[in-house]
Amino acid sequence: MSLRFRGHISSHDLDQLRVAYKKAVDRWVDAIRAEEALATRDYSETAWERWDDAHFREEESHNKAIAARNAYEDGLRRVNFGF
């Protein structure tokens, strides 16, 4: 099945949006794993702060993944619905 591009977006641009989305999700998953790894038996304040900082990085990565998904969805809308 070939895509008919009703909107003004090329298949190359749509591919780039898809790749950007997948990379953003991969970075988000990495951030989740990094946060989880810091939930250790070290109950010190320093360890807690590192864990908390990792959570903020995870949250930021999640927001970037959402933005990349939204951009990809916008591209798909342009292709499929012309807007």
C-alpha positions in Angstrom: 0.0 0.0 0.0 1.5 3.3 -1.0 0.8 6.5 0.9 -0.9 9.3 -1.0 0.4 12.6 0.4 -2.6 15.0 0.5 -0.9 17.5 2.8 2.4 19.2 2.1 4.8 16.8 3.7 7.1 14.4 1.9 7.6 10.7 2.8 11.2 11.6 3.7 9.9 14.2 6.2 7.4 11.8 7.7 10.1 9.2 8.0 12.3 11.7 9.9 9.4 12.4 12.3 8.9 8.7 12.9 12.7 8.2 13.6 12.7 11.2 15.9 9.8 9.8 17.8 11.4 6.4 18.2 14.7 7.9 19.3 12.9 10.1 21.9 11.1 7.0 23.2 14.4 5.1 23.5 15.9 8.0 25.5 12.8 8.0 27.7 13.2 4.3 28.4 16.8 4.8 29.2 15.9 7.5 31.6 13.3 5.3 33.3 15.9 2.5 33.7 18.5 5.0 35.1 16.0 6.2 37.6 15.0 2.7 38.6 18.7 1.7 39.0 19.1 4.4 41.7 16.4 3.0 43.9 19.0 1.1 46.0 19.5 0.1 49.6 21.6 3.2 50.0 19.2 5.2 52.2 21.4 8.3 52.4 20.3 11.8 51.6 22.8 11.9 48.7 21.5 8.7 47.2 18.0 10.1 47.6 18.9 13.3 45.8 20.5 11.4 42.9 17.4 9.3 42.6 15.2 12.4 42.7 17.3 14.1 40.0 17.0 11.0 37.8 13.2 11.3 38.2 13.3 14.9 36.8 15.4 13.7 33.9 12.9 10.9 33.2 10.1 13.5 33.3 11.9 15.7 30.9 12.6 12.8 28.5 8.9 11.8 28.7 7.8 15.3 27.7 10.2 15.2 24.8 8.8 11.8 23.7 5.3 13.2 23.9 6.3 16.3 21.8 7.9 14.0 19.2 4.8 11.8 19.1 2.6 14.8 18.6 4.8 16.0 15.7 4.6 12.6 14.1 0.8 12.5 14.5 0.6 15.9 12.9 2.5 14.6 10.0 0.2 11.6 9.7 -2.8 13.9 9.8 -1.3 16.0 7.0 -0.8 12.8 4.9 -4.1 11.2 5.6 -6.5 14.1 6.0 -4.7 17.1 4.3 -4.5 19.3 7.5 
